[in-house]
Amino acid sequence: MNERKPITLHRLRAMHAAGEKLVMLTCYDATFARLEDAAGIDMLLVGDSLGMVLQGRDSTLPVTLDEVAYHTACVVRGNRSAWVIADLPFGSYQSSLAQAIDSAARLMQAGAHMVKLEGGGWTVPVVAALVERGIPVCSHLGLTPQSVHALGGFRVQGRDEAVAERLKRDALELEQAGAAMLVMELVPTAVATEVQAAMRTPVIGIGAGPGTAGQVLVLHDMLGLNTGPVPRFVRNFLAEGGSVADALRRYAAAVRDGSYPDPARHGYE
C-alpha cells in the first residue's frame, strides 16, 4: 500500500529549494497511474503526446480537450499521491483568454492539479489570467510540439544565440506572470542550465541535459515501446529491469541520483 503523503505545489517548491530532483513522467490511464505513483514518481503528466503514443497520429495537433479531460479523469482515479498535470491541447487556448480559462477549468474539474501550455510571448497574459483565477500553470518552451510545423520539425531549439536569448527572456516573463513550473524540451544543455540558474521556478527538462530541477519522459519511450526513431535523450529503463514497476522505480532513482540524464549520451551541445 502506498503510504506516501500527497505531493502538493508547496511540497514541490520545498523539494526544489532543498536541491531534490523532481521526477515527472507522462501517464494516460488508471493502471499506469497506480504503478507510477507506487514507484514514487512525483508528477504525472497527462500529455497531448497521447495523440502519438495511444492514437497513432504523427503529431499532437489533432488531440481534443475532451480527450485530454477523459484521460485526466482516468489517471486521477488510479492516482493516490502524485501531482497531476494536464496538457491544454492545440486549439483550446489560442483564441482568447475566455477560451483558455474555460478549457483550463474543464481539466481542473476532471481532476488535474495543474495545466500545461506551450509557448512564450503571447502566452504570458494567458498564464497571468489562469493564475489569477487559482489555476496553477506549467509553461513549456523549446521544442513545443504543437508548433512543430512552424519550427520545421522535431529539432533542437536554442542553438542560435538569438533563439537562446529569446528562450531565456520568455522563461523569465512566464515566471513573472505566475507560472509555477517550466518544461524545457530539446534545448542545448548550457541553455537549459542557464535558464534554471536565473529562475526560482523549477525547470523540468526533456532532452535538455542534467542542469534542470528535474526530468520528464514519455512513458512509452522510457519503456522501449516507441516503434519509431528513438530520440537521443531517451533511455530504455525496461531493458535494464525485469518488470514495468522496476523500470519506473529505476527511472525515479536515476533522476534523483543524477545518473539520468548522462550529458554525454542524453544531452545536446
Secondary structure, DSSP 8 states (H G I E B T S, - for coil): --------HHHHHHHHHTT--EEEEE--SHHHHHHHHHTT-SEEEE-TTHHHHTS--SSSTT--HHHHHHHHHHHHHH-SSSEEEEE--TTSSSS-HHHHHHHHHHHHHTT-SEEEEE-SGGGHHHHHHHHHTT--EEEEEES-GGGHHHHTSS-----SHHHHHHHHHHHHHHHHHT-SEEEEES--HHHHHHHHHH-SS-EEEESS-S-SSEEEE-HHHHTT---S---TT---SSTTSSSHHHHHHHHHHHHHHT-SS-HHHH---
